[in-house]
Structure formats: structure tokens, C-alpha cells
């Protein structure tokens, strides 16, 4: 063979080798720090064809319902039928880690309902009905319903933290494009890693025993962050024995996402918190177990899965990657743990052996082991060649316990965690061992602070003998098996409640005029995930329900169901219970059948009826069942129900307002010098009215049990009535307890017994930059003159305003903890100036999807327009907005996406509106909430009516895009009806000369259709459209401006018979 042939042969081998490896390096290596890339036949074909995969999906997000449909375009060796191109346009805002397990998941276009209300955890009986029914056949086991398999995960979408790791990526293969680098997740330079502990040694306020004491140095230290222990025996971190080690790579954290997981079945599963850590690997570690090639293959497979709508069944490459990661990282760090600390200082040690679960343990983790969302930034164009470097691919680990045994190895749900370090035998700082023999390590491991996801609710139904009434069956003639409890989100067909046995429960069903209470159907919902509850009758009609605490003073006892808005003195037969929950990014509804079981264990749909009553006289009760127990107010604060002073008495009483007919409370039987004050607090969740009654200027050591409380209410006909009860009848004296009476004290109270401020010293805000913190000022003599706060050391922008029963705090930082010192100034009984000090720690979540900077209200009578401004551009467009008041009643509103304006309609005139919450539903299905700033409406403006008023409004709206102001509206009506102005002059010389019309960008075609709508109130026909478009072209060279051209054509159009006829009917001149 001559030299020329040898040269050609070698050249061919080099080219072939380059094609096989998918790169152009002369050394036949990838750019992954020397990591060899294994490519098979598929890799050769892709390299030769130089095609790219278009990432059309939305990552591991809302569009991956994990259906069981096999795509014919998806196989182990094929790509889906997509048009491959160079660009990927991200249009969705994804940090969306929600998994949908229902095979028939439909888009959720309606914002989720907050059955627990806003700040006060409120419930309304005016919840909007879902037009789609989740009805299922009780015994049809062939249908597909919402079914979660063991170890299904439930994702919380807003608990995301990302940070900068200081590394620069090289784009998605090929030449470096600046957009590619900027759009990568590791470009988030505004975030920082905080791996210190956020421990808390206890309540900030419990240590304060005197109103006049200034915080000591030791108390100040209690408010400081606890420094994370490092390399100490107490922390569980054991120093590694001295040995030579080699660092062969780095683990680069990208972001952490909070989630939760059910381990086990619906009736016996354990619920735990989860942290998904997204990360990248770099260096020679990618050579271990062929990680580089496995990462690339898994990435390709994930892209195909996403492009197919997550309908593919093949996860072979991702399973292989999971096994390799477990072998390289978990198996080489046996006995080591990841240590986390919660806000209370409790340490949790999660075994590293559990962080890469296999498909048998958690198939959905394996499916999402490639974090596609972590590799892009919304609104940017990414170029994704198939030769993407494996070191640039973002992976995920699942920090959780395989057993979820709820001990110190398990993360709690809905809890903030701070990473402390790597614990266990031979742990070494932030390094992980990756080779058992060669003592090789990767460095850089840490986890951003993160809040775990929410826990789903659990259903229990017991009879008087504490036997369960929840059953699971597979046939209509088989009662089935008992279930002591059931995780609500995992309820499936065949689960039913035995209402035959339920009807025998004493006080299990309580009826009123417009409500029915099922007090033994109880949901444990610690993280308030239930958004809507409905009962359905035999006709298919649905009735809104509320969840009422079993014990208002102890929410851990759960919530029972109350069916609302029923007709008085009417029978109802309920057959289904529908429960809607929102664990992460969207609502999901399950259906529970109500059934009857006969003596032969035959099961049929419930036929037992319950009848509502007529209105009965309301009863005034002490706020708590026992005088020694605290009253839990609607804002969650606990206060003593009775307070006796020498010249004052204070009571907290309550009245059941389930029928919404309870009015105000008045105090009778006082002398002219004795005073009374009544403050009403409505709890829409429990349908209870609380009244705080303060009696002052009383005589010391005197019994006031004779004082009368008079309560107004309406009967079934709407007639105003009243009922009276004496204090002595409401709060009965106990001869065995001298403190339990209605007598004023001989001596005045002092210290905290006299004046006190009740506040929870730790508060988790629903909003990233502000908080509304409940507060109860126990000051029966009105001696507190004001409140001041000390500037916050770590946040000078924080401001606190005291508003009656709340502290409004603004200027907070997202995803942070701020400790504020509050000082309440007052005079004691002797007139001396005193200060009562309280400490408040406020924790805020991360930045929401809609990060509102300001909301400015423009009031026009009973209509208000609220213009929003944002801190940064939205990641996804807003599809709809729903506004609810503090009682969860929906307020009629509209959303203008062009001006970012919410308009509220039909408000009450001359009324202050506060605590209104706007829920934004984005185009990507995520939701975000924002509490609007308070505003006050003015006198209602009466709009003009009639045919001419409608004509003016119509042409005004079409021409200028808005309804006329009432004053201007009336002005034009008067001009037209008085014949001072013709209809043609009104349109051509007034509306069309306004800047709002002149500046409109209208094409020739759009202008013609607009004028047809404006002038004759219809769409043009084809001939008419063509005629006026020709006129447009003919006249445009005859005038000086577009404005003149438009007016010229408009005048000719208004000179046509159709317009003249319309104007004549209105008795106007044309």
C-alpha cells in the first residue's frame, strides 16, 4: 500500500472516529474533562446527520401526566416525530415539579379555591362549582381514575431555591453562544449559598416575664442563628482518618426544590418531606461507570419523553443512570448522612444510601432524574445539539428516607431546612467518596436552604365504638375490607363510606335551617391542602361545604364537614363526597362514594335522607368550653375567655352563625357612668361570630352577673328578632373556684395581668416581601398609646405598622428570616410611662410567579381599577385573575393584560376594602397570590341609560378602547340629543381625532373592519371589505397623514344609507 493510500485511510479513520464520538476533537474525546463518550449506532447516525433534538416539552412539569398510552412514535431506538431545529423557545415559566398520576388529567384553567381562606384561614359557602364531574361508578374497577402507586411523590411548586456556583458553562455543545451561557441555570449570580444553621433555642417571648424588662445579652444571643457544628462528635460529623486523597471532580449544586412523598399505600402509607437537589458533575468522575455516556443517553431519552408529552414508556437509559449514580455516590458513602436542621434546631440525618431510589421504589424520580427545567431560563432561546457536554446536563437526587419512619432520619413536610454538612463515619467536609479502593473524592457538595412540600390530608370516619366506616370493595355484593384511614389524594374507585352505620352515630349528623354537619367525617389536613369540598345528591347537584375544626383550640384534631347553602325544612340525599386538593401546582379532585350496606352485605348508593330545620333561637356561649381553656380566635391567637379587674371585666363569647342570620350584640343593664364596648369578629371558616365585650368604669368587688347581652338575628321569614341572656347565665359562677365569677376584683391588676400583647413570636408569611401578623392587645383600660419598632439590622427597608388586630410588615426580603423588636408604649395604673417589649421572627417564602412591586388603585364610585407593577418581568403570561374578600367571597373582576390592570365591579359605595386577595392563574397553569392594598370606594356613579347612551358607549369603546367617563358620556348625549352635533361630526371630528385613536396601529384590513363595527355595528361582507380597501389605497396619496385618510374614508362610509337609517331611528341628525 503506497503512502497516499495510507494517508487517505488514516484520514478516513479519523473522520469516522470523530463521527462516532459526536465531537471534533483530534483526541477523540468529549469536552467533559477528558471523559470518554460511548456512542452506539444511534450516536453514529445522529452525528452523521447532524440533527438536533428540539426540546418542545416543559421539562419534568405539568405536561407529563405519565399516561399509560404507548406512543407509536416512541421506542428505544427511535425519536418522536418532531421537526428538529436549532432553537428552543421557552414560553412557560417552569419551575414546575408537579407530577400528575391521573391518566385522564385535563388542563386546570380555574384558580384553586382556598377553602381555608387567606390570612385567617377562612372558608366560604360561596365556593364556585366545578362544571366537570368526577363521578365514578362505585364498583366499576375497569375505569381509569386517580390512582397513586406506592411511593408516589407530591410536588410543591413554589419551594425552589437556586444559587450561583461560580462556574461558567460552555453552552449546549458546538460553538459557545452568549445566549446559551446566559440562559444556563448557573448564571444566577444574585443568589448565595447559605449552609449555616437556622436553629432556634426556643420562643423569643417566653423568656420575658415582665413588661418593663429590657432584653438581656443572653436573650439577644437566643435570637441569633446557631452556628452549624463542624467536625464535632456532638454534630455526628466524625473527622476522616488521615489519608491521602485525590479529588477527581466536583458536584455543582444548581437548585433545590421542596416536595413530599407517600411511602406505602393509601391506608397505611407514611408521608415525608423531600428535597430534590439538582446538580451537575464535572471532572474525571464522569469516567466512573461510564457516567458521561449514561448522562448523555438519559438526557436524549428525557428529551424524547418530554417531546412526546411524557407519554413514552421507555426509561431504560434513565434507569441505567440511576444505578450508576447510586453505585458511584451512595454505595461508596455507606454509613454517611446528609445533615439538616429545622428552624427549631432539630437535626435530621438522611442516609446517603437513599438519595438515588430505583424505579421500583419511585418510578417518577427515575423518570425525572434529568432536570430539564434546571437547564433553561424562561424567555431565553436555547440551542440544544445532541453533542451537549454531559458536564452541562443537570441531574437530580432525591433527598428522602426509604422508610419514611418519621424519626430523626425523615424530613418533615412543609418545613424549612438548612443543610449542616455530611455526617457519619469518615465524613470529610463537603466531599463525597466515589471510589472505595483508590480513596477518590468529589468536592463542592451542599444544598441550598429549602422548604419541603406539603402533606396531603388524611380521612377518618369512626362510629361511636371507634370502628371505622371506610371500606374498600371490588364488587356490589361484597362489603370489602375496613380501612382505618385513607390518604385523600390516593382515594380510588371502590372506596366508600358506610352511611347505614353512620346514621346511628349519636350527634354524627347535626342539622340547621341551611346547613347539615357530618361531625364524624374528619379530615386531618396539617398543611391546608384541601381547596374545595362538595357533597353531591342523587340528582347530581353539588353543594359547597366548609371544613370546621373538631376542636377550635386544637387544630390537630382535624376538621369535619358542614354542607352549606341548603333550603330550610328540606330533605337531602347525598351520594358522593368530592374533595379537591392542591399539593403543588394544580387542583386534583377525588370522589368518595356514600353507600348503604344491607344485612347480606349488598352495597347500593346511599338512599338515607337528612332534613334541614327551621330557624331556632341562637345561643350565646362562652368563647371556650371551659373557663380554664383559651379561646382560639379566627386569627389563630389564644386568649383567656374572661378577665376580671377592679374596675373592668372582659368577656369573649361566641354564637353559631351557620345560617348567616346573626347580627350585632348590645349590652344592657349598665348605669349611666358604666361603659361597654363590643367588637365583633366573624369566622367564615367555622361559621361562628366572636364578640369581645369590655365593661369599664365599674365598681370594685361587685358582682355583674345581672348584666344582659342582647343579640339580634333574623328568623326564617327575614324578620328582625332578638334574644337576651345574662352574663350569669353565660358564665356561671363556681362556688368552689373563687376566680370563676362575674365579680370585679378588690385590687387593680398589675404588670402583664393588666396589659398584655398576644402574638406568635414566629410567623410564616404567605408573601415574599410583606406579612400581616395577627396580634391581640389585651388592654381593657385603653392605656397603650402606640407602638414603635427598632430598625432591623439585616434589613433596613423593613417597616411595621400597627393596625388594630394586625401588624402590617412591608419591605421584607424573599426567602429570608427577619427578627423585629416591637415596643408598646403605655401608662400603668399610676400614670407612669412603661414599655412592653415583644420579639417577632418573620419568615418569608421565595419570590412568587407574580412578584408585584406596587398596586395603585383608581376609584370611580363603586368601580376600582388597580394597576400592577412588577419587580421583574413575568415568567409566563397571566391568563386570568380571581379576587376574593376576607370571607372568601368572589368579587366580580376583569383582567387587562395589556395594561396590567385589575378592575373590580359592583363594590359597595363609601366602604373601605382590605384583605382582598388576587389569585393569578398563569398560562403555564401555575398560580400565585397577592394581597391587594386597601382602598375606599366613593359614592356610586350612576351611568346614563337609553338607546343614545348605548350608541355613545358603543362607538366610544370601539374607537378608544374604553367606556366614556360618566361626565363626558352625559356631555355627548346632550350634544347629540339637542342636535348641536351630528352623529358624523361626533365620530369623525371628535372621537377619531383623539390621540387614543390616532395612535392606534391599524392595518388597512383591520381599519376597515373596525370602521364597519363602529359605524354600522356589524362585520363587513367580502365585497364591502374589498371596496373600502381599494378606496384606502386610492386616497392615501391624496392626504397628508394617516389620520386624515381615516377620517376621509369614515365620512364616506357614514354617508351610506345604512348609517343614515341607524341614526334616524335614534332621532339624531347624521
KOLSE-99328 format. One record per residue (C-alpha): residue in one letter; x negated, y, z. Coordinates in steps of 0.1 Angstrom, whole numbers, plus 5000, padded with zeros to 4 digits. Each point is the difference from the previous one (the first is absolute). Layout:
% residues N
AXYZ
...
% end
This chain:
% residues 1070
X500050005000
X498550334990
X499650305022
X502950194984
X502449715006
X498849975036
X500650385005
X503549984986
X500849695021
X498850175032
X502050324991
X503149794996
X499549835033
X499650335018
X503250134984
X501949695009
X498750015035
X501150365003
X503449914988
X500349715024
X499250215030
X502250294989
X497150265004
X497250154980
X497249965024
X496849864984
X499649785032
X503449844994
X501250125034
X502950215011
X499750345017
X500949845033
X496550045016
X498749704981
X503049785007
X500449744972
X503450004984
X501549674990
X502150034968
X501849714983
X501649984966
X502650255009
X497250255010
X498349944966
X503250074981
X500750315020
X496550134996
X499949934963
X503450164993
X499150305023
X503650025013
X501050165033
X502849925024
X502650275004
X501050035036
X503750064996
X501149895034
X500050185033
X497649795018
X501049785029
X503150215004
X503850034997
X500249854965
X498749665011
X503149815011
X498249674998
X502749844980
X499949634991
X500650074963
X497149874979
X499050254974
X499449834966
X497350254993
X498149925031
X497749715004
X496649905014
X498350074968
X502150284984
X500850365006
X503650145000
X501350164969
X498950365006
X498550264978
X496550035012
X498550354999
X497350215015
X502150215024
X502049925031
X502350285011
X501049985036
X503450155005
X501149865033
X498450115033
X499149665011
X498949935034
X502849755001
X499449675017
X503649885001
X500649644990
X503449904987
X500949645006
X503550014985
X500149854966
X502850244990
X498550325014
X501650314984
X498750355000
X500950205030
X501150354989
X501750115032
X498050135029
X500049775030
X502450085028
X498550075034
X502649835023
X497950105029
X500350374990
X497150254999
X498150125030
X502749895024
X500549654985
X503650074990
X502649794983
X503050124979
X503249834990
X499950194967
X497349794984
X500349984962
X501349674987
X497849804977
X502149934969
X498249674993
X501049715021
X497649745014
X502849755003
X499049644999
X501849675001
X499649875035
X499249654990
X498650054965
X496449895005
X499250024962
X500150384998
X496950225004
X500050235030
X497550185020
X497849735014
X496750055017
X497649715002
X497849945031
X497450275004
X501850254977
X498750355005
X501950315005
X498250324989
X500250345015
X499350254972
X498950315018
X497349875023
X497250054976
X496550145008
X497250054976
X496650165003
X496850074982
X497149765003
X497650214982
X499349784970
X500450104963
X501749754977
X499149954964
X503449994985
X501849714984
X497149864980
X498450154969
X499150365000
X500750215031
X503050234996
X500350285026
X503849955002
X499349645009
X497650095028
X502350275014
X503049774999
X498449725019
X501149955036
X496550065014
X500250364990
X502150105030
X497550225015
X502450185023
X500549705023
X497649875026
X499549685018
X500850015037
X499149685017
X500050125035
X502649885025
X503150205007
X500549845034
X502250165026
X499549945037
X503650065008
X502850255001
X498750364998
X502850135022
X500449725026
X496950125018
X501550345006
X501850005034
X500350375006
X501350284978
X497350245012
X496949784994
X497650084972
X498749694981
X496849885016
X496949904981
X500849645004
X503450054985
X498550184971
X497849704994
X503149784999
X501250194970
X496749944981
X499549724975
X498549695014
X496649944983
X500049664983
X497749755018
X497149884980
X497949705006
X501249945035
X501349695017
X503250195011
X500950074965
X499649654988
X497250104976
X497049785006
X496750134986
X498549784974
X496949805008
X496850154987
X499549864965
X498950134967
X503050084978
X500550104964
X502750244988
X501049894966
X503050234994
X502750225013
X503749985008
X501550334991
X503450085016
X502450184978
X503250035020
X502249835027
X503749934997
X502349915029
X502349714996
X501749735020
X500549634995
X502349725011
X498249685007
X502449715000
X503749964993
X502950255005
X501149835032
X496649925015
X497650254984
X497550235017
X499750364989
X496750175000
X498450324987
X497649984970
X497350234986
X499049954964
X496550124995
X499150094964
X496349984992
X497349954974
X496949795000
X496750104986
X496549864998
X498749644998
X502949875021
X501949994967
X497849714990
X501349795029
X502449734989
X500250184966
X502050285016
X499350244972
X501649774974
X502849915023
X500850365007
X500250084963
X502149704992
X502450095029
X500250364988
X501049894965
X502649765014
X501450285023
X500250244970
X502049734980
X502349945030
X500750375003
X500650054963
X502549715001
X502050175028
X498549775025
X501949714984
X497149774994
X499449695019
X496349954996
X497750125029
X497249754993
X497250274997
X501250185031
X500249685020
X496449934989
X498950345011
X501849965034
X498149675006
X496750164991
X500550315022
X501049775029
X496949784995
X497650304997
X501450225028
X502449815023
X498249675002
X496650175006
X501450205029
X501849735020
X500650125036
X499850364991
X502950245003
X501150344987
X500750225031
X502750265000
X501350235028
X503650135002
X500950355015
X500349845035
X496549874999
X500949644995
X497549804980
X501049754974
X497649754985
X501049864966
X498149704988
X498050064968
X500949644991
X503650114994
X499550304977
X500149824967
X503149785002
X500649754972
X503049974978
X501649745023
X499950245029
X500850314981
X500549984963
X500850374997
X496750105015
X498249794974
X502150154972
X498950355012
X496449925008
X499050254973
X501250355011
X500950154967
X501450315017
X496750065018
X498350034966
X502050304988
X501250345009
X503450134990
X500150234970
X496649904986
X499249824969
X497949685005
X498149814974
X499949635008
X497849784978
X499949645008
X496350045007
X500750195032
X497349955025
X501049765028
X498550245026
X502650264989
X502949765005
X501950065033
X500849695020
X502249955031
X499649815032
X503049945024
X499150085036
X502549785020
X500249695022
X500849674984
X502249915030
X501550345009
X500149875036
X500550365014
X496949985022
X496950214998
X499249864966
X503150144984
X500750354988
X503350155011
X502450154975
X500450384995
X496950075020
X497050234993
X496749815001
X496450125000
X497249774990
X497549955027
X497549764985
X499149644992
X500149785032
X499149655009
X496949794999
X496950154983
X501950304987
X497950274984
X501450354998
X502050044968
X498349724981
X501649664990
X498049694994
X500349854965
X497649705001
X499849755028
X496449894992
X498250314987
X501350255025
X501250234973
X502450295008
X502250264984
X500350345017
X502550285003
X503049825014
X502650235017
X503850054999
X501750354998
X502550075027
X503349864991
X503649955013
X501349654995
X503449944983
X503449985016
X501649695014
X503249874985
X503049975023
X501249675016
X503649895004
X501449825031
X503649905007
X500949835032
X503249895017
X500750035038
X498049685006
X497050154982
X500449754972
X499250134965
X502750054974
X497650034971
X500049694977
X498449884968
X501949764978
X499849844966
X503649894996
X503550125009
X500749685020
X496850025021
X499750255029
X496349994995
X497250085024
X499850265028
X497750294996
X499150185032
X499050314981
X499350104964
X497650264985
X502450224981
X498050044968
X499749624997
X503749935002
X501149784970
X503249834987
X501349755025
X499450215030
X503350095017
X501650115034
X502649785017
X502850255006
X502349725013
X497849975031
X499250385000
X503750105005
X499949825034
X497250225013
X501150225029
X499650374988
X498349874969
X502450214979
X501150355012
X502550204980
X501050364999
X502150224978
X497550034972
X497349755009
X499249645008
X497049905020
X498349664997
X497950015032
X498449664997
X498750044964
X496750155010
X497050124979
X496650045015
X498550284978
X496950145018
X498850204970
X503450134988
X499849824966
X503849954996
X501350284978
X503649904995
X502549755014
X503449924984
X502949765008
X502049864970
X503549885002
X501849734981
X500950254972
X496450104994
X500450345017
X496950115019
X500050205033
X497150205013
X498649885034
X497750155025
X497549845023
X500750075037
X497449935027
X501049715023
X498450205028
X499350374992
X497350015027
X498249704985
X499949984962
X498049675003
X503349835006
X501150064964
X503050154982
X503549874995
X502350074970
X502850255000
X502350024969
X501150364995
X502650214981
X502849755003
X503750075000
X501950015033
X502249715010
X498949794970
X498849644997
X496749914983
X498549674989
X496250024994
X498349734980
X496550134994
X497350215018
X497650194977
X496750135015
X497750234980
X496450045012
X497050204988
X496749845011
X497950194975
X501050184968
X503649914992
X503249875015
X500849634999
X503449855010
X500949665014
X503449865005
X501149805030
X503349804997
X502650015028
X501749665001
X502549785019
X499249645010
X502849765008
X499949685021
X498849804971
X497150244993
X501550134968
X498850354993
X502150274984
X499850374996
X501150195031
X503850055003
X500250135035
X501450365002
X499150285024
X502450295005
X499150365009
X501950195026
X501750335005
X498150285017
X499549965038
X499150275025
X496250045001
X498149945032
X497250215014
X497249795015
X496650065016
X497250014974
X498549685014
X501749705013
X498250045034
X499050325017
X496549855005
X499549954963
X498950264976
X502350134972
X498449954966
X501050314980
X500449984962
X496550144995
X498649715020
X499050185031
X500949855034
X501650235027
X501649945034
X503850034997
X500550205031
X498050285017
X500950165033
X498550335012
X501150235028
X501950244977
X500449804968
X501149664987
X499249854966
X501849704984
X499649824967
X503349834990
X501049824968
X503149934980
X500649734973
X500650194967
X500349714977
X503250154984
X498550354996
X502950165019
X498250125031
X499650385006
X498550225026
X499749975038
X501050275024
X499550045037
X502950095023
X500550075037
X497050225006
X500250335019
X499450344982
X496450015012
X499149644991
X498849954964
X500049714976
X498249924967
X500749714977
X497749884972
X501349744976
X497749754982
X501649784973
X498449674993
X501249894966
X498349665003
X501849885031
X503150224993
X499650155034
X500350355013
X497750105029
X500850315021
X497450165022
X501950185027
X498350255023
X501750165030
X498350305016
X500550275027
X501349725022
X500149995038
X497349795017
X501049675017
X503550004984
X501949714983
X501150094965
X501749674991
X503350194995
X498750194969
X502049904969
X498549914966
X502650064972
X499449844966
X501950084968
X500749744973
X502549934972
X502549724999
X500949794970
X502250284986
X497350265003
X501650175029
X497750175025
X500149855034
X497849995032
X499149775028
X498750105035
X497849825024
X498450125032
X496349975007
X500749785029
X501849754977
X497250014975
X497149975025
X501249835031
X498350065033
X498349705016
X500250015039
X497049775001
X497950244979
X499850355012
X498450124968
X502949874979
X502650275005
X501350334985
X498750225028
X497550284996
X496849965021
X499350195032
X496650124987
X498950114966
X498049764978
X496350074995
X497349914974
X500949764973
X503349925017
X501050364994
X498650054965
X498849734976
X499449964963
X500649654986
X498149924969
X498449694985
X496350075001
X499349804968
X502150074970
X499849854965
X501350254974
X501949894969
X498250284981
X496450064991
X499750375008
X502750075026
X501949845029
X503250065019
X499449875035
X503049955024
X499850185033
X502350025031
X499550305022
X501549915034
X500450365013
X503550045017
X499250355012
X498650134967
X496650105014
X497849914971
X499250324980
X498149854971
X497449764987
X496550054986
X497649764985
X496249995000
X498350004966
X499149664988
X496249944998
X500149784969
X502850194982
X500350385003
X503050004976
X502349815024
X502950215013
X502749915026
X503450165003
X502449925029
X503649964987
X502549905027
X499749624999
X497149974976
X496450114994
X499450094964
X496449944992
X498550114966
X496650024984
X499149645009
X497549804980
X501149684982
X499049665014
X498650165032
X500550015037
X500350355017
X500150065037
X501850315011
X500150175034
X503450155009
X500550255028
X503550095012
X500250325020
X502550035028
X500750165034
X500649785030
X502850055026
X497850275017
X499450194968
X496449904996
X498649954964
X499249644993
X498949794970
X501149654992
X497549824977
X500849724977
X497849824974
X501349874967
X498249774975
X501550024965
X499249744974
X500750074963
X500249764971
X498150034967
X501150244972
X503449914986
X500949954964
X501750355000
X497750225021
X502050325004
X498150325009
X502950235003
X503850014994
X501550354995
X503850035003
X502150254980
X503450035015
X503050104979
X503149965022
X500549635007
X497649904973
X496349985006
X497149954976
X496749865015
X496950044979
X497249765008
X496250054997
X497649715004
X496549965013
X499049814969
X501749884968
X502449715004
X498749664992
X503449914984
X503050214989
X502950045023
X503049814987
X502650105026
X500450185034
X502549925027
X500550235030
X501549895033
X500850195032
X498949905035
X503149785002
X499049824968
X502950164980
X499150054963
X500150364989
X500950074963
X496850104982
X498350014966
X496449994989
X498450224974
X496749834990
X498950304978
X500150255029
X499549755029
X503250125016
X502549835022
X503550164999
X502449935028
X503850064995
X503250035021
X498250095032
X501850175029
X499750384999
X498250195027
X498449685014
X496449915009
X498949684984
X497049825015
X498649645001
X501149944964
X497949724984
X499449984963
X499349654986
X498150004967
X500349704977
X497150004976
X499849874964
X497849725013
X502749895025
X498150125031
X501850235024
X498850285022
X501750215027
X499750365010
X501850215026
X501250334986
X499450325018
X503150155018
X502150264983
X503350185006
X502850034975
X501950324994
X503750084993
X501449784972
X500050174967
X503249954981
X499349934963
X502450134973
X502349764984
X502149994968
X499549954963
X497950314995
X497949935030
X499349654986
X499150154967
X497550235015
X498649725022
X499649774971
X498250234976
X497950135029
X498949655010
X499249894964
X498150324991
X498150065032
X500049665017
X501850125031
X503450105014
X500550385002
X499750185033
X503550075014
X499650374998
X498849994964
X502649744992
X502850235010
X498350294982
X500149824966
X503649875006
X501150365005
X498250124970
X501549744978
X503650025013
X500050384998
X499049974963
X496950225007
X497949734986
X500649744973
X499149645004
X497550034971
X498350305018
X500049815033
X498149714985
X497850164973
X499150335016
X499949905037
X499449635006
X497749944970
X497950305008
X499249895035
X496449885005
X501349675013
X501449934965
X497450184979
X497249815016
X501649664995
X498049774977
X502749884976
X499249824967
X502150084970
X502149695005
X500450055037
X500950364996
X502949914976
X501449735024
X499750255029
X501950274982
X502849764990
X500349905036
X499950365012
X502450154974
X502649734992
X499349755028
X499249704979
X497349814982
X499450094963
X500949764972
X497349914975
X501050254973
X500250285025
X496649925015
X498450004966
X501750324989
X498850215030
X496549854999
X499850124963
X501250345012
X497349995027
X497349954973
X501650264978
X500150285026
X496849945018
X498050214975
X502550285001
X499650095038
X497250115022
X500449755028
X501649675010
X502450195023
X501350204971
X500349684979
X502049825027
X502450305005
X500550034962
X501049644997
X502250015031
X502050304987
X500749814968
X501049695019
X502450215021
X501550154969
X501449664991
X503849925005
X499349735027
X498550255024
X502650274992
X502849755008
X498349915034
X499650365010
X503650094989
X501449735023
X498250175029
X501650334990
X496650154995
X498650204970
X497449814981
% end
